Amino acid sequence: MANKSLDDEIIQLWKELNPSGAYTGGFEEYAGELFIPSEENLRSALERVRALRRRAENDLHAKILDSMEVTLSFDEPQPVLDDIVGSIFNHLTKEGMNEKHLSSLVSNSIKAIDVTHKRFSKRDVPSAVKALTLYRLDGVIEIIDAISGRIKGKELKRNCARLKEKAKAFVSLFSLPGFGKGTFEEVEGVFKKTKFELGRERFYRVALENGMDYSETPEELESKALAWLADELPKYRDVTKRLAKQYRCEAKPEVVEKHLVGRARLKPNALLRVTNAMRKVIQDFVDEDVVRINKKYKTKVIETPAYLSGMLPTGAAAFFDTFTKKPFQLYFLTTDPKRDPPKSVSQLMDLLVHEEYGHCVNHSNSVLHFGGRPSKMELLPTLLMAPVTEGLSFNREREFLEASLRLEGKKSLTRAERAYVKLLEKYGGLRLINAELEFETRKWRLIRFLRVIGDVRINTGKQTLFDFIDWAHERTGVPRSNVYYQLFPAHEGMFPGYATAYAVVGEEIHSIENTILEDKARVKFSTYLTGVGFPPRSIYRKMLQDFAASL
């Protein structure tokens, strides 16, 4: 038998440490498996990662293994709940109600909660981490309830009931008086009485450098984001004034947004229908004027299940069968009014562009080698994936807006462009929708810049969450609840530093793209950067710079 390459050894270790991710990616032999995060298993896993790290043959090996080590070193209670919910959901998505696999998965979930309960039972957990954990209990209960009524096996039913009770007992370790359902108002009330603490000051710098391949210090990230914010705010205020004139209302962002939403009058139960009605036309326009999409592209839009909406307040994308010849994607659209769902056509469009024509096309094009030819190592969904796919998806919103604005002065339209313009006539016409889309795109640019500033400040202890929210609202006019939901429950619960990924790499791509002046060359560049997988940020940046220079 031939010796395994180091690539193969790293991929094998990744599969063993992330069996649910391996199954989701197409390694069917890992169905029903879940990593059990006991102290012994974590210690053994770290030793194995470090042993391979000492044998690293190149930067790609070293950075992937560094990122895996940081992920294993993230010592907070909430990831185990996310893993359980995500694993069960991914199994249901891929194969439906397979009771054999669900039995194994539920049994392993009980073991995972037991060992995590033991790890944290005598610890003093920071108050903000308690809140992040409390947010995730409903997801476990709701997904267990969703399958309990559909299963037949008595033992599996009993284990589902045990898992619910185990999850409740585990989460009770982290109670916060007044948390309730975790609404913005309830959590604000909690932290008026309880000091806000994350306790990540020492870990944060390591998370950025080794987890996500950042070269900047936290202070440098904050400085960059403050500069981006200062540059974007006048543009946001300008489009606010233009829309206020159109609507004949006061030129304040919250007043303009109220009119924008009121004009559309989209109800939550209409969001999925309207999105599906627009998708085909927008996709043809995107394929021609923004980024080329492979012919085997397969994505389904679904309503975000209740048990995921706490983690996905607006929307998200999920990737399946990465390591097969038939990858597919899901685009989650959150409709729960208790979260932060889109409420207008322009908001739906901006979200669609980010999640589907950013994330989903990034996965599909990369796996199918359309635009690039990434190796299996460059397709591994480690923490390093976040800056690349979040950054390009953030930048895609701006690319799409600019492509749509160009149509206003274009005399000869293609078939796809004419169909796009005709579609927008149903919702107010190209110019009005463009203005509303610009308002939304610029608002989201502000939010992504605020995420960087907020992530740095609350993880370094420079500012508490609600002090930051007050500062952000006063500085930009973005509603306080929007700032909260777009920073804390989801992103801070995922990983420290994750909230920065959108703007930091998105603006890096933007700066390279600005060196390319011709529209067709930009589409070629966008197609390349979307098809090269998820390499570490520094490697990705060099690839893009070299490709842009070749055009």
N, C-alpha and C positions, 0 to 999 in steps of 0.2 A: 504494500500500500504506500502511495506517495505521501511524503510529509506534508502536513497542513501548513499553509502560508500563515504569516502573522495576521493578515486580514481575516482569514478563516477563524483563527483562534479568537480574535476580538469579537467577531460576529457571533460565534458560539457562546462566548461569555455573556454578551449582551442578551442573547436569547434566554439564557438560564437566569439572568438577573431581572429580566423583564418578560416573563413567559406570556403574559397577556398581550403585550405589545407584539411579541413574536407571532402569536396566533392571529392577531389583527392584520399583521403584515403578510400573512399567507403561509406560515409554518404550521400546518394543521396538527402536527403531533403535540403541540402545546395547548390544545383545547382543554379547558377546565383547570388549567394551572394558574397559580398566583404566587408571587414571591412572598414568603413569610418573613417579615422584618424583625426577627428576634435579634437580641444582642449578639448571639453566636453567629447567626447567618450574616448579619451586617459586618461583623469583624472578619469573617471568612471572605466575604465578597470584596471588602477593601483590600485584603491581602492579595487576592487574585488579580484585581485591577492593577495594583502597584507592581506586582511581579511582571505583568505584561508591559507596563509603562517603562520599566527598566530596559526592556528589549525593543522599545520603539525604534523603527527604522526611518521614520520621516515625521514631518510636522503633523500630517493628517493623523497618524497613529497617536502621537503624543497628545494632541489637542482633544481627540475623542476620548482617550483614556482619562485625561485630566477632568473632562466634563463628567464622565461616569463616576469618578471619585467624588466630585463635588455633590452630585445628585445623591449618592449614598450617604454623604456626610450631613445632609440637610435634616436636622434632628428636631422635627416638629410633628405634632400628632395628626394634623388634618390630611396629609397625603394618603394615608391608608384608606380613608373613607372615599377619596376621589378614585383611588385604584379599584376599589370594590365596585363602585357605581359604574365606572368606565368599563371595567372588564365584563360585567354582566350585560351592559348595554351593547358592547361590541359583539358579544356572543349572540345575543338576540338579533342583532342586525345581520350578521353573517349567515346564521343557520336557523333562526327561529327557536322554537321550544324543544331543544335537545336535552331531555331530562338527565341523560347520563352525564353530559358535560356540565349542566347546571348543578347537579348533585355534587360533583367534584369541586366546582367553583364556589358554591355556597359553603361547603365544608372547609375549604381553604380560607374563605373569607372569615369564618368563625375563628380559625387558628390565627389569622393575621390580626384580628381585633384583640384576641386574648393576649398575644405577645406584646402588642403595642400598649394595651391597658397596663400590663405588668411594667413596661418601660417607663410609663408616665405616672403611675399611681402615687408615687411619693415625691414627685417633682413640683416645684413652684413654677407654673407655666405663666408667661407674661399675658396680661389682660387682652391685648389685641390678638394674640394667637388663639386664646380661648374663643374669641368672637369668630375667627376664621373657621374654627372647628365646629362651633355651634351651627354655623350656616350649612354645614354639610350633612347634618343628621337627617333632615327631611328628604334629601336625595336618596339615602340608603333605604329609609322606610318606604318611600314612594315606589322605588324600583322593585323592592321585595313584594309590596302589595300588588304591583302590576303583574308579577309572575305567579303569585300564590294562588290566584283565582283560576289560573289556566293549567296548573300542573296536576297530575294524577297520583304520583307516587306519595305514599303516606310518610315515608321517612324524609323525603325532600320537603314536604309540607312542614313537618316538625322542625327540620333544620332551618327553614325560612323563618319560622316563628322564633327559634333560638337566636338567629342572626339579628333579628330586630331587637330583641331584648339585650343582647350583647352590645349592640351599637348604642342603645339608649344608656346602658350602664357605663359604657366607655365615655360617651359624651357628657354624662353627668359630672365627670371629673372637672369639667371646664365651665361650670355654670356661672352666669353673670346675671345678677338680679336686674330685671327690667328689659332683658334682651327680647323677650316675646318672640315674634315672627322674624325679627331682624330687619324691620323697616328702617329707612333712613332716620326717621324721627325717634324710633325706639333706641337705636344704637347711639345716636347723638345724646340722648338722655342718659344712657349708660355711662358714656365717657365724660359727662359733666360731673358725675359722682365718683368715677373710678379713673385713676391715672392711665392714660394711653401708653402702653409699652409693647414693643415688638421683640426687643432683646436680640437684635441681629447685628449690632454694631461691629462685632469682630468678624462675623461670617460674610458680611455684605461684600467687602472688597474681594474676597476669595471667589464668591459667587460670580462677580462680574468678570474677573480676570481668567479664572480657570474654568468656570462653568459656561461662560458665554463668549470667551475669547475677545474681551474688551482690552484695549490698551489704555483707555482713559481712567483717571481717578474719578471717584464720585463727584468731587468738586469740579472737575473738568466737564463731566457730563451735565451737571447743573448749569454751568456757565454757557455751554453750547445751547442748551434748551432755552435759557433765558434770552439768548440772542435770536434764536428762531422765533420765539414768542413775540419779541419786539418787532421783528420783521413782518410777521403774519398779522398782528393786531390791526394795523391801519387798513389792510386789505379786507379783513373781516368787517371792520366798521364801515368801509366804503360800500360793500355789497349790502350791508344792513341798511344804509341810507337809501340806496337805490330801490330796494324792495319796499322800504317804508313809504317812499314816494309812490310806488306802484299800488300799494295797499291803502294808501292815504291814512297812515297811522304814525304813531310816535316812533322815532328812530332809535329804539332800544332793542337789543337782541331778543329779550324774552317776549316783547310785544310783537315783534316781527315773526318770531317762531310761532306764536299763538295764532296769528293770521295765516301763516303758511300751513299749519296743521289744520286749522279751521276750514281753509279753502278746499282741502282734500277730503276731509271728513271720513277718513278711513277707519273703519272699526277693526278691532283685533281679529275677528273671524274672517276679515276680507284680505288680510295681509298675504296669506299663502296664494289665494286665487289671483290677486293682482300681480304678484311676483311671477307666477307661472305664465300669466298672459303676456308679460313683457319680455321674458327670458330669451326666446328664440330670436326676436328682432334685435335685442341688444347684443346677443352673442354674435350674430352675423356682423354687426357694426364693429364690435371689439376685435373680431378676427381679422378684419380688414384694416382698421385704423389704429389699433392699440397694440395687440399681441396676437401672433398666430396661434391657433388652437389645433391640436392633432385631431385627425378624423375619427379616432377611437375613443374620444373623450366621453366619459360617462359619469354624470353627477345627478343626484336626486335632491330636490328641495323638500325638507320635512319641517313640521312644526317642532320646536324644541320641546322635548318631553318635560313634564313638571319637575321630575327628579333631576334634571340637568339645568334648569333655568336659573338656579342660584349661582351656578358657576358660569353660565352663559347669559348675561343680562340682556344682550341685544341680538347676538347671532354668533355663529362659529362654523368651522369646517372640520370634517373628520376624514381621514384617509384609510383605505382598506386595500389589502392584497398587494402591497407595495412590491413584494418580492415574487410576484407572479406575472404572467403575461396579460392578465385581465384586471388591472387596478380599477377601483371605483372610488367615488367620493360622496359624502353627504354634506349638504349645506343646511345648517340648522337656522331656522328663523324663529326668534323668540316673540311670542304674542301675549305673554302674561303681563297685564297692565301693572302688576306689582313690581315688575322689573323695569327695564328701560328699552322697550321695543320701539321700532320705527313707527311713525304715525302719519307719514305723508309719502307721496310718490317719490319725491326727491330723496327722502331718507331711505326708502326702499331701494332706490337705484344705487345710492352710495354704498349701502351695505352689500348689495348684490355684487357690485364691482369688486369690493374688498374680499369678500368670502369666496365667491365663485371664480371670478376672472383674475384674482390674485392667488389665494391659497389652492383652490381646487385645480386650476390650470397648472400651477407650479408642480403639484404632485403628479398629475397625469402626464404632462409633457416630459417631466424628468424620468419617470418610470419607463415611458415608451420611447425615450431617447429622441424626442422631438425638440430640436434647438440645441441640445447638448447631449453628451454621452457620460453621465455620472457613473462611477463605480458603485458597487454594493455598499462600500464604506461611506460613500457620499450620500447614500439614501437612508442611512441609519437614523431613526427618529430619536436622537439624543437631545439634550438641552441646547446643543449648538444649532439645532434646527430653528429655534425661535427667532433669533435675529434675522436670519435669511428670509424665511417665509413671511414673518410679520412685517419686516422692512419692505420687501417688494410689494406686498399687498397694500400697505399704507401708501407707497409711492404710486401704485396703480390707480388709486382714487384721483390723484392729481393728473396722471396721464390721461385718464378717461375724460375728466373735466376739460382739459385742453383740447382734446380731439373733438368733443361736442361743441365747444365754443368756436372752433375753426369752421364749423359748418355754417355759422351765421354769415360769413362773408364769402362763402364758396359758391361760385356760379354754376358749376357743372357737378351734380351729385351722382354717385354710383347708385346701383340698385339697393345695396345694403344701407347706404346713407339716406336715400329717399324713404325707405321703409321705416327707418329710425325717426326721421322727422315727422312722418305721418303718424307714427305711434304717439309721439309727444303731443300732437294736436288734440288727442282725446283728453289730455290733462292740463291744457292751457297754452300749448304751443312751444316751439323750440326756445324762443328768447326768454319766456317766463320760466320755463323749467330749467334752463341753463342758469338763470339768476338764482333760482331756489337751490339748484344743485351746487352752485358755487358757495352759497351761504352754508349749506350742510358740509361740503368738503372742507371749507375753511374752519368751520366750527370744530370738525373732527381733527383737523390739523392742530388747532389750539389744544384740544383735549389730549392728543398724543404728546404734545410738548409738555403739557401740564403733568402727564403721567411720569415723564422723566424727572421733572423737578420734585414731584411728590414722592416718587419712589426713593430718590436720593435722600430727601429730607427726613422721611419717616423711618427709613431703614438705618440711617446714621444717627438718628435721635436728635437731629437739628431742629425739628418741628414736629408737633403732634399732628395727627390726621386732621382733626377738626380745625386747628389753627391754620393748617395748609389749605383746607377747603375754603375757609373765610378769605384767605389771601388770594386764592385762585379766582373766586367769584368777584372780589373787588377789582382785581387786575384785568379780568377778561369779560365779565358779565355772564359767563357760563353758569347756569343754575347750580346751586350748591349740591342738590341731590344728584345731578348728572356727574359732577366731579367725583362724588362719593362712589357711585355704582361703577364708574369707569376706571376706578383705581383699586378700591379696597377689597370687596368680597371675593372677586374673581382673581384678579392678577396677583395681588399680594398673597393669596392662598395658594397659587400655583407655584411660585418661586420668587425669592427676592431678586430683583433685577429684570424680571420678565416684562414688567410694564414699560421699561425703557426701549425694548427691542424694536417697536414700530418706528419711532422717530429716528433713532440713532442710525440704523442701517438704511432706513428710507431716505433720509437726507443725504447719506453717503452715495446712494444710487443716483439721487437727484443731481448731485454735483458732477458726477461722471457723465450723466445723460446730457447735461447742459453743454458739454463739449461737442455734442453731435447736433448739427444744425438741420439736416435734411430729414423730412418726415418719414420717408421710407426706411432710411438708415436707423431711425429711432425705433421703428417697429421691429426691425431686425435685431437691434440691441435688446429690446424688451423680450423678444422671443428667446434670445440666448440666455439672458439672466433668469428667465423663468424655467429653463429646461436643464439646468446643471445640478439639480439636486439641492442638498443642504450642507455644503462644506462649511468648515469653520469660517468665521467672519473674515479673518485676515487673508485666508486663501481665496475666499469669494471675491473680496475687494480687488486683489491682484488679477484674478481672472477677468473681471469686468473692465478694469483699466486696460489690460492687454487687448481685449476684444474691441473696445471702443477705439483704441489707437489704430486698429487694423482696418477700420471702416473708411 
